[in-house]
Amino acid sequence: MSESTRVHNFCAGPCTLPVPVLEEIRDELLDFHGTGMSIIEASHRASAYDAVHMSALADFRLLADVPDDFVILFLQGGASLQFAQVPMNLLADGETAGYVNTGTWGKKALGDALRVSPVYEAWSDATGAFDHMPASEEIEIRDGSRYIHLTSNETIGGIRFAELPTLRVPTVVDMSSDFLSRPINWSAHDLVYGGAQKNLGPAGLAVVVVRRDRLSHHGRSLASYLDYTTHEASNSMANTPPMFAIYVMGKVLRWMRAEGGLGIFENRAAERSSLVYNAVDESNGWYTCPVDEASRSLMNIVFRLPTEELEKRFVAEADQAGMVNLEGHRSVGGIRASVYNALPLASVHTLIDFMEQFRSANS
Ligand SMILES: Cc1ncc(COP(=O)(O)O)c(C=O)c1O
């Protein structure tokens, strides 16, 4: 696989993966470690797959520094299933939790949780702009709340918590779009979760990390797949796991460890995103960023051009120049450049050079 034929992929997810990981997968596809078959043709009960699975669990724990009193689960259903599965497992009948509505994903999490338990909205952007994250003291914590649910990074709105709030009750955090892009302060959380298809690997896998003593509390009669204890008891192999996604994620985790760990990825995210935000800020108002500066996402950078017509041309011409998936989400329009962990810095430089050229040609 030649790197030169690859596009600069700014997709919000699934998204670009590290080339060395893709090359390893290619090399192992016909014969995984002398088994005479690929890993996706193996039985999930075979020792070859068992080793892949257990290493992925161990590497996640090492890379994210997950304490021993947390359990790591590999599940299906995406992050979306967690919107319901979290309250099913963490709230007993009649218990409540607060949901912070910071945009599309915070709202969806609240909507599905409400189908399961009498949870409440702990904050919402009263202006309707959803262009900033709340301060800790703005989050309502009602008596009896077992947790407060947060979305660390709103993928569509392009905002993130620069620091996750530390509250007087534990937090549960949807980290889908900035998972493992910075270290995690485990002491604040009861549970964190995310879909793998942005920073960690292909679609089809959600990772849930939950404090062990929060399991078995719900007292509900849940279908076995929906009960976290089913997966805890079997190292997430109670049924056929999403083997390919776990295999690829395992390679991404090892690549991240070899690159230097989460501190390195935090620095790279700051570098990548500040290059693009500087290009916006230094354009004398030609490019504009619609979100509050303190809440700017380091993963999903949203910006606007003077007209929608120019935005369409920007996306089309960027595409022709090998920069793909720059269109903003259909619900908000504009431009969105997603700059996840595996995006090479060269892609960001190509983008900011293009932004400069496009502006001079059109202003
Ligand atoms: C922050 C956030 N939460 C949840 C989801 C839903 O993830 P999934 O498609 O894995 O269900 C997404 C998807 O983009 C997301 O960005």
The ligand as an SDF file (V2000), in Angstrom:
LIG
                    3D

 16 16  0  0  0  0  0  0  0  0999 V2000
  -20.3490   11.7960   20.6590 C   0  0  0  0  0  0  0  0  0  0  0  0
  -21.0460   10.6480   19.9820 C   0  0  0  0  0  0  0  0  0  0  0  0
  -21.8130    9.8340   20.7150 N   0  0  0  0  0  0  0  0  0  0  0  0
  -22.4570    8.7970   20.1600 C   0  0  0  0  0  0  0  0  0  0  0  0
  -22.3540    8.5260   18.8160 C   0  0  0  0  0  0  0  0  0  0  0  0
  -23.0990    7.3500   18.2400 C   0  0  0  0  0  0  0  0  0  0  0  0
  -22.1820    6.3770   17.9600 O   0  0  0  0  0  0  0  0  0  0  0  0
  -22.5750    5.0120   17.2210 P   0  0  0  0  0  0  0  0  0  0  0  0
  -22.7520    5.3690   15.7920 O   0  0  0  0  0  0  0  0  0  0  0  0
  -21.3950    4.1410   17.4950 O   0  0  0  0  0  0  0  0  0  0  0  0
  -23.8090    4.5110   17.8440 O   0  0  0  0  0  0  0  0  0  0  0  0
  -21.5600    9.3400   18.0120 C   0  0  0  0  0  0  0  0  0  0  0  0
  -21.4300    9.0500   16.5710 C   0  0  0  0  0  0  0  0  0  0  0  0
  -20.8470    9.7860   15.8190 O   0  0  0  0  0  0  0  0  0  0  0  0
  -20.8870   10.4260   18.6130 C   0  0  0  0  0  0  0  0  0  0  0  0
  -20.1150   11.2360   17.8670 O   0  0  0  0  0  0  0  0  0  0  0  0
  1  2  1  0
  2  3  1  0
  2 15  2  0
  3  4  2  0
  4  5  1  0
  5  6  1  0
  5 12  2  0
  6  7  1  0
  7  8  1  0
  8  9  2  0
  8 10  1  0
  8 11  1  0
 12 13  1  0
 12 15  1  0
 13 14  2  0
 15 16  1  0
M  END
$$$$
